[in-house]
Amino acid sequence: MTGGAIDPAHWSSQVVGVLGGLGPAATGVFLDLLVRATSAASDQDHLDLLVSQHSTTPDRTARILDPSAPDPGIVIARDARMLERAGATLLVMPCNTAHHFVQQAEAATSVPFLSIVDLTAAAAARRVEDADGGSVAVFATEGNIRAEVYQHALDQVGAEAWIPTRAVQDRINTLIYDQVKAGRPADLALFGECVAAAVEAGAGTVVLGCTELSVIYDQQGLRGDRRLTDSLTELARATVLAAGKPLTPAFA
């Protein structure tokens, strides 16, 4: 470190700053995905990362639902500045709901910021176009849905969002908060019921727009399910490419 920042002579030209901890398990899976997605023959072929695992960042959904709740945007912006000062040349945030506050981080920094939401919305639109059409089901937190984070992004790429019914959203909330975030096993039958409900309603693909759902997707053998578009996978793939590295065949 030189004056609080990394010495560029000993790091790659692209240093990825990861705004993590939102939540912790999802960040862990994201870092693993970056390793698995990078075609590398040695340690030195992998990405250089600076990771802020700031788990105590205020709850994003709580702030969206109640404007008097603590503001996570201030914390995320401060952490983004910290990573830039430390030497990050590219910023990523493996959390979808936090995208609602991303403008604060972008205003606080001058380095490029990869949007997990924009990347996933574009991938979902392509998947629907390549298939038989249909809407894009959005599985996300209550705050993400309320803030219309994915609805706006999908509208920008010409795709129609399908928002879960109250009953389905309650099941998704259970998967996110009562299971993954609580460190408990995920109920795959419950997850499958939610996906089936979306497909039955006409969804051409289901966006896993919460990275806790990405944890289920990655750890429970769902990677081969073509009905699903996983946000964490899309961010990992784009991060590797933006850092100038080749993808492994499984992620290409």
TARACOR-V230717 format. One record per backbone hydrogen bond with DSSP energy under -0.5 kcal/mol. CO is the residue of the C=O (numbers start at 0). NH is the residue of the N-H. Records with the same first field share a line. If there is no record, write none. Layout:
BEGIN
CO: NH + NH
END
This chain:
BEGIN
1: 4
4: 1
5: 7
6: 9
7: 10
12: 14
13: 15 + 47
14: 16 + 88 + 89
15: 17 + 49
16: 18 + 91
17: 19 + 51
19: 53
20: 23
22: 20 + 21 + 26
23: 27
24: 28
25: 29
26: 30
27: 31
28: 32
29: 33
30: 34
31: 35
32: 36
33: 37
34: 37
36: 38 + 247
37: 39
41: 44
42: 45
46: 48
47: 15
49: 17
50: 52
51: 19 + 53
52: 54
53: 56
58: 62
59: 63
60: 64
61: 65
65: 68
69: 71
70: 74
71: 75
72: 76
73: 77
74: 78
75: 79
76: 80
77: 81
78: 82
79: 83
80: 84
81: 85
82: 86 + 87
83: 86
85: 5
88: 111
89: 16
90: 113
91: 18
92: 94
95: 98
96: 99
97: 100
98: 101
100: 103 + 104
101: 105
102: 106
103: 107
104: 108
105: 108
111: 90
113: 92 + 115
114: 118
115: 119
116: 120
117: 121
118: 122
119: 123
120: 124
121: 125
122: 126
123: 127
124: 128
125: 129
126: 130
127: 132
134: 136 + 203 + 204
135: 161
136: 138 + 206
137: 139 + 163
138: 208
140: 144
141: 145
142: 146
143: 147 + 148
144: 147
147: 151
148: 152
149: 153
150: 154
151: 155
152: 156
153: 156 + 158
154: 157
159: 135
160: 162
161: 137
164: 168
165: 169
166: 170
167: 171
168: 172
169: 173
170: 174
171: 175
172: 176 + 177
173: 177 + 178
174: 179
175: 180
178: 183
179: 182
185: 187
186: 190
187: 191
188: 192
189: 193
190: 194
191: 195
192: 196
193: 197
194: 198
195: 199
196: 200
197: 202
198: 201
201: 134
204: 136 + 206
205: 207 + 228
206: 138 + 208
207: 230
209: 212 + 213
210: 214
211: 215
212: 216
213: 217
214: 218
215: 219
216: 221
217: 220
221: 224
223: 225
224: 227
226: 205
227: 229
228: 207 + 230
229: 233
230: 234
231: 235
232: 236
233: 237
234: 238
235: 239
236: 240
237: 241
238: 242
239: 244
240: 243
245: 38
247: 250 + 251
END
